[in-house]
Amino acid sequence: MKGSYFTNLNLPKTDFALLLFRLAIGGMMLVHGIPKLLQLFSGEEIVFANPLMIGDTASLALAVFAEVICSVLIILGLGTRLAVIPLIVTMAVAILVVHATDGFQAQELGLLYLICYLVLFYTGSGKYSLDYIFTRK
């Protein structure tokens, strides 16, 4: 019980927690991205939100890049701090533009993802990642 209130970080446990966090958040966003990837390559007419006024297809392609490619990079822990930047932008656009008038309930999921990506931007991928393997000396 006494150890429950100990606040010093244990780095092996923190690195393992970052691994679980990356796998979970990357996997959950991948579930959002795969249907968009299928829609992008379906050959059917693309109807997608165009909040940046760059066209439906370009908006969908950017969302697919962020939600699929960047999510895979996060899962692998490869270029994690760079990979979360497109996801941070995507979630900010979803919250502030796409769902701006929909109320908090519609913005809540995007806000949770945004906070997760900001945490990963700040912490990096941890020891159990390709980033660590490629950058250790």
BELBEL-V607464 format. One record per pair of residues at least 12 apart in sequence whose ideal C-beta (glycine too) atoms are under 10 Angstrom apart, sorted by the first residue. I is the first residue (numbers start at 0). J is the second residue. Records with the same first field share a line. If there is no record, write none. Layout:
# BELBEL-V607464
I = J ; J
This chain:
# BELBEL-V607464
10 = 125 ; 126
11 = 125 ; 126 ; 127
13 = 122 ; 125 ; 126
14 = 122 ; 124 ; 125 ; 126 ; 127 ; 128 ; 131
15 = 125 ; 126 ; 127
16 = 122 ; 125 ; 127
17 = 76 ; 79 ; 118 ; 119 ; 122 ; 123 ; 124 ; 125 ; 126 ; 127 ; 128
18 = 74 ; 76 ; 124 ; 125 ; 126 ; 127 ; 128
19 = 125 ; 127
20 = 73 ; 115 ; 118 ; 119 ; 122 ; 124 ; 125
21 = 70 ; 72 ; 73 ; 74 ; 75 ; 76 ; 79 ; 82 ; 83 ; 115 ; 119 ; 122 ; 124 ; 125 ; 127 ; 128
22 = 73 ; 74 ; 75 ; 76 ; 127
23 = 74 ; 115
24 = 70 ; 73 ; 74 ; 83 ; 86 ; 111 ; 112 ; 115 ; 116 ; 118 ; 119
25 = 69 ; 70 ; 71 ; 72 ; 73 ; 74 ; 75 ; 76 ; 79 ; 82 ; 83 ; 86 ; 115 ; 119
26 = 70 ; 71 ; 73 ; 74
27 = 70 ; 108 ; 111 ; 112 ; 115
28 = 65 ; 66 ; 67 ; 69 ; 70 ; 71 ; 73 ; 74 ; 86 ; 89 ; 90 ; 112 ; 115 ; 116
29 = 66 ; 67 ; 68 ; 69 ; 70 ; 71 ; 73 ; 74
30 = 66 ; 70
31 = 62 ; 65 ; 66 ; 67 ; 70 ; 89 ; 108 ; 112
32 = 62 ; 63 ; 64 ; 65 ; 66 ; 67 ; 68 ; 69 ; 70 ; 71 ; 86 ; 89
33 = 63 ; 66 ; 67 ; 70
34 = 63 ; 66
35 = 47 ; 59 ; 60 ; 62 ; 63 ; 64 ; 65 ; 66 ; 67
36 = 59 ; 60 ; 62 ; 63 ; 64 ; 66 ; 67 ; 68
37 = 63
38 = 59 ; 62 ; 63
39 = 56 ; 59 ; 60 ; 62 ; 63 ; 64 ; 67
40 = 63
44 = 56
45 = 57 ; 58 ; 59 ; 60
46 = 59
47 = 59 ; 60 ; 61 ; 62 ; 63
48 = 62 ; 92 ; 93 ; 96 ; 97 ; 98
49 = 97
50 = 92 ; 93 ; 95 ; 96 ; 97 ; 98 ; 99
51 = 88 ; 92 ; 96
58 = 92 ; 97
61 = 85 ; 88 ; 89 ; 92
62 = 85 ; 89 ; 92 ; 93
64 = 85 ; 86 ; 89
65 = 82 ; 83 ; 84 ; 85 ; 86 ; 87 ; 88 ; 89 ; 90 ; 92 ; 116
66 = 85 ; 86 ; 89 ; 90 ; 112
68 = 82 ; 85
69 = 81 ; 82 ; 83 ; 84 ; 85 ; 86 ; 87 ; 89 ; 116
70 = 82 ; 83 ; 86
72 = 85 ; 86 ; 124 ; 129 ; 130
73 = 86 ; 115 ; 116 ; 119 ; 124 ; 128
74 = 124 ; 128
75 = 124 ; 128 ; 129 ; 130
76 = 119 ; 123 ; 124 ; 125 ; 126 ; 127 ; 128 ; 129 ; 130 ; 131 ; 132 ; 133
77 = 124 ; 128 ; 129 ; 130 ; 132 ; 133
78 = 124 ; 128 ; 129 ; 130 ; 133
79 = 116 ; 119 ; 120 ; 122 ; 123 ; 124 ; 125 ; 128 ; 129 ; 130 ; 131
80 = 119 ; 120 ; 121 ; 122 ; 123 ; 124 ; 130
81 = 120 ; 130
82 = 116 ; 119 ; 120 ; 124 ; 130
83 = 113 ; 115 ; 116 ; 117 ; 118 ; 119 ; 120 ; 121 ; 123 ; 124
84 = 116 ; 120
85 = 116
86 = 112 ; 113 ; 115 ; 116 ; 117 ; 119 ; 120
87 = 112 ; 113 ; 115 ; 116 ; 117 ; 119 ; 120
88 = 113 ; 116
89 = 109 ; 112 ; 113 ; 116
90 = 106 ; 108 ; 109 ; 110 ; 111 ; 112 ; 113 ; 114 ; 115 ; 116 ; 117
91 = 109 ; 110 ; 113 ; 116
92 = 109
93 = 105 ; 106 ; 108 ; 109 ; 110 ; 112 ; 113
94 = 106 ; 107 ; 108 ; 109 ; 110 ; 112 ; 113
95 = 109 ; 113
97 = 109
98 = 110
